Amino acid sequence: MRANPPYLSLVAAIASDVAEGRLRAGDALPSHRELARHLGLSPGTVAKAYAEARRRGLVEGSRRAGTRVRYIGGLDRMLSSAYPINFASSQPNPSIGPDLTAALTLVRRRQADLMRYAPPEGYPRHRAAGQSWLAMIDVQGPELDVLPTSGAQHGVSMAIGTLLDTGDTIAAGSLCYPGLMAAAQFHGIQVASVPHDELGLAPEVLDSLCRRRKIRAVYCMPSAANPTGHTMPLNRKQTLATVAAEHDLIVIEDETHRPYVNRPAQAIVTLAPERTVLLTSLSKVLMGGVRVGFAALSPELGKRLRRSIQADVLATSALDLELVTALIENGEAARVIGRRYAEAERRKEIAARLIGDAVAALPRRDGPYLWLEMPSSMSSEALTGMAESRGVAVTPASVFATGTDHGDGLRVALSAPVSDADVERGLKLLCEIFVPGKSRGSPSTWAAHY
Ligand SMILES: Cc1ncc(COP(=O)(O)O)c(C=O)c1O
């Protein structure tokens, strides 16, 4: 294997220091001259490395003003897109969202309650709706409490901010929801990268990592993981729970995409309730504008999180909770889950039909994303640029990377476009970019998990 040129090794070192929290947003990097002297490199090599790190979005600034670590903007890139065809945003298609008319009438009847502060755990009817929501997505356990959060992202941030201390390390998959990185950076928590195998985050690697280094928690997405679509079977969850018990890890179980999985296996929180916080979200099913998620957790952990929520926002918005409660109670939430699931499956069929000849099929995965593995001749960043120049937004692996050791790939989020026709148009454009001039049926260097 050819060794990296020294400037790229330096870029890789900066990337892993940023990903693992040794370098924080705003930290100043040494001057070219200083670092060159320290590492025994030429100032030109350091300048080239800083320029490359700037190009990759790791650092910002200039030789004169000084170079600083950039805020990791993965969330910005993941949530919004100004391109005509949006395969980058993970928001659900608004045209099959909930009908709000009947629900808003129900909300108006609660005017008196909405005029005052609600308790941090919501009113009893909100928690009852949370229980119904959890039952709808098959999360049930007699020993579990339900606690509303202002979305799953808030839940992730509250859980790690409450249960971990500044300077602690949380393990997460090598390709991970960027909101975990943002929350970890906010709380001064380091993220240690764990590779995936075909079933998701690899427990034996987590186990050996815990033997080498103090790890306090593990973050996982057992259902239709963002961005790779992995879903863990029960035995993988059991092994993870065993490793977590052995090393006394807190488990943050982010089940935001659970509604996209048909018959998901029993949740980790029911296997290890004393150490697990399960988070859910209404954003991917109902709508992102309503900031509500329901956490399922033991009463002891619930008490700790309740205090943090109170310190942070006093209480989850009662107006949002009221609307979500109405949508759960009148059956609309269940109907929308059905529509979202059917749409994701249908759009994946469309993708298989349109790009299947140019892109080899890998085992099917769950959720509203395609995960495209890149041929070694091209980087996902380069392909993202090419797609954007044709008006199609997609998301490269670097946005999800917690370290440097991950395969290159591209996330194509099929949920945001409002019509199947837009999905078809976008996929056809992408296909032209992947395989210029490739004849149908010839061997492909691309591969996709649909
Ligand atoms: C895995 C995961 N967790 C959490 C979130 C954020 O959820 P919410 O909108 O409920 O904060 C997302 C959004 O894409 C996600 O993919």
The ligand as a MOL file (V3000), in Angstrom:
LIG
                    3D

  0  0  0     0  0            999 V3000
M  V30 BEGIN CTAB
M  V30 COUNTS 16 16 0 0 0
M  V30 BEGIN ATOM
M  V30 1 C -30.8630 9.7950 13.9460 0
M  V30 2 C -31.5160 11.1160 14.1670 0
M  V30 3 N -31.7500 11.5310 15.4170 0
M  V30 4 C -32.3440 12.7090 15.6680 0
M  V30 5 C -32.7310 13.5450 14.6290 0
M  V30 6 C -33.3960 14.8470 14.9650 0
M  V30 7 O -34.7220 14.5940 15.3680 0
M  V30 8 P -35.6580 15.7630 15.9000 0
M  V30 9 O -36.1440 16.5280 14.7110 0
M  V30 10 O -36.7660 15.0510 16.6020 0
M  V30 11 O -34.8650 16.6050 16.8220 0
M  V30 12 C -32.4820 13.1620 13.3130 0
M  V30 13 C -32.8270 14.0520 12.2030 0
M  V30 14 O -32.4860 13.8160 11.0770 0
M  V30 15 C -31.8790 11.9080 13.0770 0
M  V30 16 O -31.6360 11.4790 11.8290 0
M  V30 END ATOM
M  V30 BEGIN BOND
M  V30 1 1 1 2
M  V30 2 1 2 3
M  V30 3 2 2 15
M  V30 4 2 3 4
M  V30 5 1 4 5
M  V30 6 1 5 6
M  V30 7 2 5 12
M  V30 8 1 6 7
M  V30 9 1 7 8
M  V30 10 2 8 9
M  V30 11 1 8 10
M  V30 12 1 8 11
M  V30 13 1 12 13
M  V30 14 1 12 15
M  V30 15 2 13 14
M  V30 16 1 15 16
M  V30 END BOND
M  V30 END CTAB
M  END
